[in-house]
């Protein structure tokens, strides 16, 4: 496996980490991980595209090697601004492949700033973050507030060995090979006295009700996405990934398609890397010319 280079970018007073593969003269391809994950979970996917693209995999704020937010605020809007900072860094427009919460961030950003996106591949990224309540009531806000405050007393789980963290990864996703689970555990943890803890900020759990939008609000934003969108969905994932409120997920977008990947759950790019890569390549088509070719 080729080794990427680590870099940092400033966004909203935070120092955010990202890793790069390939020639910076090639068109940018940005990879965005999901909640409580990290950028190096994309290594295998990045290597599939590094010859044709300048691949960048970011650590979301509060994840991986990026700084944690001051306070406890990890809203989709904050992450949108962070993604824009990275897109600006590579010329103001990019193709994005994103998983789960990362997909939600990419799709929302593309609805508000459509001119910044060439194409989007959303891997299980639409639907999960849509609020189904008609109104935010005092009781709902109270419940969210109590959950958010509980993070102050939450102690991270300490794994005595990196192998124990690896085993936890395989418990969460039995499809992971031992080698991939070890890679994810290695890059997703850091050592402390007594063992290892996950790198992500425990306060990311505070993201919830008051940060999400209702479907009617989200649908208006998605309708503004002008670039082509591919929804990759695990054939063995939750049915809600395929439809939202009884409508196919791709029907909410002007130029969109959905593809199911058999033998895959929520982590499609881990469970079926070759099939996912094949569908992404088919969707992206021939890579656009590099900056050097344009000149």
C-alpha distance (Angstrom), angle and dihedral (degrees) to the residues before:
residue distance angle dihedral
X1 . . .
X2 3.80 . .
X3 3.78 116.3 .
X4 3.82 117.7 -121.5
X5 3.80 127.8 -144.5
X6 3.79 121.9 -113.8
X7 3.81 121.4 -134.3
X8 3.80 137.6 167.1
X9 3.78 135.0 -136.1
X10 3.82 130.6 -170.0
X11 3.80 119.6 -124.2
X12 3.78 127.5 167.0
X13 3.84 91.0 -17.4
X14 3.81 92.7 -51.8
X15 3.81 127.5 115.0
X16 3.79 106.8 -132.8
X17 3.80 126.2 -165.7
X18 3.78 127.1 -136.7
X19 3.80 135.4 169.4
X20 3.80 127.8 -143.2
X21 3.79 137.1 -152.9
X22 3.80 129.6 -175.8
X23 3.80 135.2 12.7
X24 3.81 116.1 -28.2
X25 3.83 87.9 -142.9
X26 3.81 89.9 67.5
X27 3.81 123.0 88.3
X28 3.83 112.7 -80.0
X29 3.79 121.6 -104.4
X30 3.81 113.4 -174.6
X31 3.81 121.6 -159.4
X32 3.82 118.2 -157.5
X33 3.81 120.5 -167.5
X34 3.80 127.4 -148.5
X35 3.79 132.7 -108.2
X36 3.83 117.5 -51.4
X37 3.81 89.7 5.7
X38 3.81 131.4 104.7
X39 3.80 142.0 -134.7
X40 3.80 97.1 -101.6
X41 3.79 89.9 64.9
X42 3.83 83.5 80.8
X43 3.83 96.8 59.3
X44 3.80 96.5 108.5
X45 3.80 92.6 45.4
X46 3.81 92.6 45.8
X47 3.80 90.7 56.0
X48 3.79 90.2 56.0
X49 3.82 90.7 61.7
X50 3.81 106.5 27.3
X51 3.82 94.1 99.7
X52 3.81 92.8 58.2
X53 3.80 103.4 29.5
X54 3.76 142.1 37.5
X55 3.80 95.1 -115.6
X56 3.81 120.2 -154.4
X57 3.81 123.3 -176.6
X58 3.79 114.1 -169.1
X59 3.79 132.4 -155.8
X60 3.79 107.9 -134.1
X61 3.80 115.7 -128.3
X62 3.80 108.4 -78.6
X63 3.81 91.6 22.0
X64 3.79 136.7 92.8
X65 3.80 111.7 -19.0
X66 3.81 95.4 -21.6
X67 3.79 121.5 111.3
X68 3.78 120.0 -95.9
X69 3.79 117.8 -113.4
X70 3.79 119.0 -101.8
X71 3.77 105.9 -106.9
X72 3.78 115.3 -3.1
X73 3.77 106.2 -65.4
X74 3.80 115.9 131.9
X75 3.78 103.2 154.3
X76 3.78 125.6 161.5
X77 3.81 88.1 -113.2
X78 3.82 91.6 58.8
X79 3.79 91.1 50.7
X80 3.81 90.0 48.0
X81 3.80 90.6 59.9
X82 3.80 90.2 48.6
X83 3.81 91.2 52.7
X84 3.81 90.2 49.3
X85 3.81 90.0 53.0
X86 3.80 89.8 56.2
X87 3.81 93.0 45.5
X88 3.81 89.5 50.7
X89 3.79 88.8 52.4
X90 3.82 91.6 59.6
X91 3.79 97.4 45.2
X92 3.79 106.8 -70.2
X93 3.81 99.7 -79.0
X94 3.81 132.2 64.3
X95 3.78 148.6 156.2
X96 3.81 112.5 -109.3
X97 3.80 131.9 -156.6
X98 3.79 111.2 -171.0
X99 3.80 138.6 173.6
X100 3.81 130.5 -143.5
X101 3.83 110.3 -45.2
X102 3.80 87.6 9.8
X103 3.81 87.8 59.3
X104 3.78 90.2 51.7
X105 3.81 89.5 52.4
X106 3.81 92.7 49.0
X107 3.81 94.8 47.7
X108 3.80 93.5 47.1
X109 3.80 92.1 47.1
X110 3.80 90.9 49.3
X111 3.80 90.3 52.9
X112 3.80 92.0 53.8
X113 3.82 98.0 35.0
X114 3.82 103.4 25.3
X115 3.80 94.0 161.2
X116 3.83 90.6 68.0
X117 3.81 97.1 65.8
X118 3.81 133.5 76.7
X119 3.82 96.9 179.8
X120 3.80 136.9 -22.5
X121 3.79 130.5 -145.0
X122 3.78 108.5 -164.8
X123 3.82 112.3 -166.1
X124 3.81 105.6 -160.4
X125 3.80 87.7 -34.4
X126 3.81 106.7 130.7
X127 3.76 128.0 76.3
X128 3.77 104.8 14.7
X129 3.79 94.2 90.2
X130 3.80 98.3 46.7
X131 3.80 113.6 113.2
X132 3.79 113.6 -127.2
X133 3.82 97.3 -165.3
X134 3.80 117.0 101.3
X135 3.79 92.3 -141.5
X136 3.77 140.2 12.2
X137 3.79 103.4 -116.9
X138 3.82 127.7 -166.4
X139 3.80 89.6 -107.9
X140 3.80 91.4 53.4
X141 3.80 91.8 48.9
X142 3.80 89.9 47.4
X143 3.82 91.2 52.7
X144 3.80 90.8 49.4
X145 3.81 91.9 46.7
X146 3.79 92.9 51.6
X147 3.80 91.0 49.3
X148 3.79 90.9 48.6
X149 3.81 92.7 49.5
X150 3.78 91.2 48.5
X151 3.80 87.5 68.3
X152 3.80 87.5 73.6
X153 3.80 89.6 66.7
X154 3.80 97.1 36.9
X155 3.79 115.0 111.8
X156 3.80 117.2 -157.2
X157 3.77 116.5 -114.5
X158 3.79 111.1 -104.8
X159 3.80 117.4 -143.2
X160 3.80 112.0 -154.2
X161 3.82 92.7 -143.8
X162 3.78 137.9 16.2
X163 3.80 86.5 -115.1
X164 3.79 89.4 61.4
X165 3.80 89.7 54.2
X166 3.79 88.6 48.0
X167 3.79 90.5 53.1
X168 3.81 90.0 51.0
X169 3.80 88.6 55.5
X170 3.80 90.6 53.1
X171 3.79 90.5 46.7
X172 3.81 89.3 56.6
X173 3.80 92.2 45.2
X174 3.83 114.4 18.4
X175 3.82 90.2 -172.8
X176 3.81 91.3 71.8
X177 3.77 116.4 106.2
X178 3.79 115.8 -126.9
X179 3.81 89.4 -112.4
X180 3.81 94.6 52.5
X181 3.80 92.5 43.5
X182 3.81 89.5 53.3
X183 3.82 90.7 49.6
X184 3.81 91.3 51.1
X185 3.80 92.1 46.7
X186 3.79 92.7 47.3
X187 3.79 94.2 54.0
X188 3.80 95.9 33.8
X189 3.81 97.7 56.4
X190 3.78 139.6 52.7
X191 3.77 129.2 -156.1
X192 3.80 124.8 -104.4
X193 3.80 133.0 167.2
X194 3.78 105.2 -61.1
X195 3.79 99.6 17.4
X196 3.79 142.8 -50.5
X197 3.81 135.9 -35.6
X198 3.80 131.4 -169.8
X199 3.78 114.6 -93.9
X200 3.81 97.5 -132.2
X201 3.79 119.9 102.7
X202 3.85 111.2 -104.6
X203 3.81 87.3 -138.2
X204 3.80 90.8 72.4
X205 3.80 83.6 82.8
X206 3.82 87.5 70.7
X207 3.79 90.9 72.0
X208 3.77 104.5 105.7
X209 3.76 148.6 103.8
X210 3.79 101.4 -2.1
X211 3.82 92.3 47.7
X212 3.80 96.7 54.4
X213 3.80 129.2 80.3
X214 3.78 129.9 -135.4
X215 3.79 118.5 -103.2
X216 3.79 93.5 -106.9
X217 3.81 89.1 55.4
X218 3.80 94.3 44.7
X219 3.82 91.7 47.0
X220 3.82 90.6 57.5
X221 3.79 90.5 52.5
X222 3.81 93.6 46.1
X223 3.81 89.5 50.2
X224 3.81 88.2 63.5
X225 3.82 93.3 59.2
X226 3.80 105.8 111.6
X227 3.79 102.1 178.1
X228 3.83 123.1 85.0
X229 3.81 113.6 -89.8
X230 3.80 129.0 -157.3
X231 3.81 117.6 -162.5
X232 3.79 110.8 -156.8
X233 3.79 110.8 -164.4
X234 3.78 129.9 -176.4
X235 3.79 112.1 -116.5
X236 3.80 89.2 -139.7
X237 3.79 96.3 41.9
X238 3.79 127.6 105.6
X239 3.80 113.3 -60.8
X240 3.81 90.3 -126.3
X241 3.80 88.4 73.0
X242 3.80 90.0 68.1
X243 3.80 98.1 46.6
X244 3.79 137.4 26.3
X245 3.78 117.6 -156.4
X246 3.80 90.1 -16.6
X247 3.80 95.4 -51.7
X248 3.82 126.0 106.2
X249 3.79 109.2 -99.9
X250 3.80 92.1 -123.8
X251 3.83 91.8 57.5
X252 3.81 90.5 74.5
X253 3.81 91.9 65.7
X254 3.80 131.0 69.2
X255 3.81 96.0 -133.5
X256 3.77 109.7 20.8
X257 3.78 145.0 130.8
X258 3.78 135.1 -175.5
X259 3.78 127.5 -144.8
X260 3.79 125.9 -171.1
X261 3.80 118.4 -144.2
X262 3.80 114.1 -149.6
X263 3.79 119.2 -136.7
X264 3.81 92.1 24.8
X265 3.76 133.9 108.9
X266 3.79 128.1 -170.9
X267 3.83 94.4 -44.9
X268 3.80 94.8 60.8
X269 3.82 94.6 164.6
X270 3.81 90.8 54.5
X271 3.79 97.9 40.5
X272 3.82 97.8 45.8
X273 3.81 108.4 13.2
X274 3.81 96.4 162.6
X275 3.81 94.9 48.3
X276 3.81 92.2 44.6
X277 3.80 91.0 49.2
X278 3.80 91.3 49.2
X279 3.80 92.5 52.9
X280 3.80 93.0 45.1
X281 3.82 92.2 50.4
X282 3.79 90.7 48.3
X283 3.82 89.7 51.4
X284 3.80 96.7 44.5
X285 3.79 94.5 45.0
X286 3.81 121.0 -167.3
X287 3.81 109.8 -8.5
X288 3.80 114.3 -105.4
X289 3.82 116.2 -107.1
X290 3.78 118.9 -78.5
X291 3.80 121.5 -113.6
X292 3.81 88.9 -101.4
X293 3.81 91.3 53.9
X294 3.81 91.1 49.7
X295 3.79 89.8 54.3
